Structure formats: C-alpha cells, structure tokens
Amino acid sequence: MDINSIKNHMKLGADNSNAVFFQKISPVAKNVTGVRVPYIRKLAKEIAKTNGKDFLDNYIIDTHEEFLLYGIVIAYMKAPLEEKFTMLEKYIPKIYDWSGCDIVISSFKFKEYELIKVYDFIMKYRFSKNEYETRFMIVMLLNSFIREEYLDKIKEILETETFDKYYTQMAAAWLISVMFVKYRDYTLNYLYNNRLDDFTYNKALQKIRESLRVSKEDKELMKTLKR
C-alpha cells in the first residue's frame, strides 16, 4: 500500500460526529477527522506487514488520527526491539495529548524475555519535565509491568517521581487503581503509607471505587482513606 493510498484510506475513514465527540474529550487534539481507532488499527496492521519502514520514513502527518496511525504502525512492525526503541524515540517527544500516548501503548505486546529491555528503555523518561513523556512511562508500566516482580520498582517510582501535571497525576492514579485490582493487599499497604500528593492519592482512591472489579467493602474502605 503506497503513501497516497494510505492518505485516501484515512480520508475515507473520516467521521464528523466522532470528530466532534473526540474533540470534547481531547480539546488539544489537532486536525481531528474522527477516524475510529479500530479502523486505524486495521490499516496499521496492513501497513506494518507491507511497507512499514517506507511509511515511517516518508509519511507526512496532517491529522491527529494520522499521528495515531504512525504510532500504532511502530507497535505492529515486525522489527528488532532496538529498532522499535529508535522509532519510539522519534515519536514520544511529539506526543501532545493522552490518546497519542495511551492508544499507541495499548497496541504493543511484548514477549516475556523482552520486558527487561523495555523497562530500561522507558526509564529514560522517568524524570522528564515533559508531561506526556512521563505519562508514556507510567502507562507503559500499567500496560506491561503490573506483575509481582515489578511491584517494588513501581512503588519506588511512585514515591520518588514528582507528579505535578494533570495527565501525569491521572496516569499515576490509574496505575495505582489497576495495581489494587491485581495485587490488593500489596497496594492497600502502600495506600496506608505513601508520599503521594493529595490530588494523585485521592484520584487513585476514586478510580479504585469506580472499578467494577473491586468489592463493595473495599469501595467503602476507600472512602475512609480520603485525605
């Protein structure tokens, strides 16, 4: 599929009603056309199988959805991990809204033996001053590293990182809520003794209460822990 064909496919997928909706949940998104994520994913798989490198090297991004397409193609590419890291190093600094981070990250699937290298890679963004670079690191932890052997590392990151921007605070709260669902006792002990800022902490409690996988008793318990 050549570059012009990809452009045409993206134009055909435009959906004005979805564009209006998406602009409400991401007001900073630029040139939104409303192409839906399943459509983008399907196209990205085709590109990744045929001419992924040519696409990544030459495609000119004009819309928000094309930016998502670019990131998802990286995720779907059959390439060595180090090559994907190089591609991501170009993509990550350009992220400017939550969807360019979260939707792309959810497209990655790593093999067990790759996790150590992935973890080392995302730690490059640990103390970034860029809101979405930090969010990228946090959501990657959420997506691939909520497992027993990484819990202490995640806790240490939560305790030493400064979450002073809205989308990093919300990502950290989301991370903690998923940790609670998967490792309830460990996370509860952390909630009893932590140095989180009040906003992130209370948002984590809120997200735990909103989860359909948390018991009524634990939801009531979260209310008593609010600062």
N, C-alpha and C positions, 0 to 999 in steps of 0.2 A: 504494500500500500504506500503510494508516494505521498509527499508532503501536501500537494494540492487536494488529493483525495481525503486526507485526514481533515483538512480545513473544511471541506464540503460536508463530511460526516458530522463534524461538530456543529456546523450551521443547521443541518437537518435535525439535529437533536435539540435545538433551542426550544424552550418552553417558557413563554412570557409569564404565565401565572406562577410557575415555580420560581422564576427570577424575582418576582415581587415578594414572594414569601421568603426566599433566601436573603434578600437584601434587608429584611426586617431582623433576621437573626444574626446577620453579619454586615452591619452598616458600612464597614470599611472596605468590603469587597469591591473590586474594581471591574467595570465592564462585565457585569453579570448577565448571562444569557439564559440561565435556567436549565442547562443540560443536566439531566439527572445522573446521580452517581452510578447506578447500575449500567447505564448506557456508556458512561465514561470508562468504567471498568472493562466492559466487553470490548470496547475499542482499544483500550490499553493492552489487553491480552493479545489482540491481533497484531498490534504494532510491535510488542515485545518479541513475538515469535518470528516476525518477518524482517523489519528494518529498524529495530530499536535504536541502535547506535546512530544511524543516519538521522533519525528523528531527534534524538537528544542533542546532536551536534548542530542541526540546521533549522529546526522548527522555530519560527518566530511566534512568541506567545502574545496574543492580542486580548484574550479574555480571561476571566477568573477560572472558568472551567478548563481552559487550555493549560493553565498553571497546574491545576489538579491532575489533569491528564499526564503532564510531564512527570510529576512526582510518582504517580501510580505506575507509569512505564518503568521507572527505575526499580520499583518494587518487584515487578513481574519479569524483569530481564533475567535471562539465564547467563549470569556473569559471575566471576570470582568475587568473593566478598570484598576484597580490597578495591576492586573496580567500582563496586556499588558505593563504597565509602567515598571514593573520589567524586562520583556523581552527586552524592548527597552533600558533600562539602560545598558544591556549587549551588545546590537547591536550598539548603537550610537557611542561609543568610537572607534569602529573598522572601521567606515566609512572612506574611503580614496579617494573617487572620487565623482563627482557630481551625478552620476547615483545611487550610493548606498544610497544617500540622497533623491533625487527628485523622482525617480521611486517608491521607497518604500512609501514615504509620500503620493503620489497620490493614493495609494491603500487604504488609511484609509478613512473611512466615520464615522463621529461622530454624535451622536444624539444631539439635541439642549441642553438638560439638562446636557450633558457631557462636554460641552465646558469650563465651569469654571475650572473643574479639569484638563482638557487638557492644558489650558492656564497656570495654576500654574505649571504643570509638565514641559512644555517647557521653562519656565522662569529659570529653573535650569541651562540652557545653555546660559543664556543671556550674561554673561561676560566671557565666556570660552575663553581660549587662543588657543583652538583647532579650526582650520579653519572650519572643517566640522561639529563640534558640533554647532558652531554659525550659519552655513548655515542651519542646521537642524531646529533650532529655527526660522529663518527667513522664510524658505519655509513652515513650519507649519503655520505660521501667514498668509502667502499668500494662503495656501490651505483651511484654515478653519475660518479665523478671519477677513477677509476684509468685515466688516459689520459695520453699523453705530455706534453701542455701543462700538466698539473696536478701532475706528479711532484715538481717542486722545491717547490711550495707545500705538498704533503703532507709532504714531508721536513721542511720548516721547522716545520710544526705538530707533528710527532712530536718534534722536537728542543727545542721551547720549551714544550710542554704538560707539566704535571705529572700523571702518571698514578699516583694514589695510592689508587685504589679498584678493587676486583676487576673489576667489569664494564666499567670504562674500560680497564683493563690488558688484559683479554681481547679487547676490541674492537680495540685498537691492534695486538695480536699478530695477530689475524685479518686486519686491514688489510694489515699487512706481508707476511703469507703470500700473499695474493692479488696484491699488487704483485710478489712474487717470481715467481709463475707467469706473469704478463703481461709483466713487464719484469725479467727475470732478472739481467742484468748490472748494471743500474742499482741494483737492490735489494741485490745482493751487495756492491757497493761501499759501500752505506750500512751494511750489517751489519758490514763491516770497520771502519767509523769512525762511531760514533754515541754519543749520551749517554743512551740509554735506561736505565731502571732494570733491574736484573738479572732481575727476575721477568718483566717485559714482553718483554725481549730473549729470554730462554730460551723463553718461551711461543711467541714468533714462530718460533723455530727448530723447536720441536716441531710447530707447525701446518704448517710447510713440509714436515717429514718425513712428516706424516700425509697430505699431499695426494697424490692419485692422478695428478696432472699434473706431478709432479716426478720427475726421473730418479733412478735408484738411486745414481748417482755424486754427485748433489747432496745426496741424503739423507745419504750418508756424510760429505760435506763439512760439513753442518750439525752433525753430532756433534762435529767437531773445533773448532767455533766456540763451543761452550757455555762459559759462564762458570762 
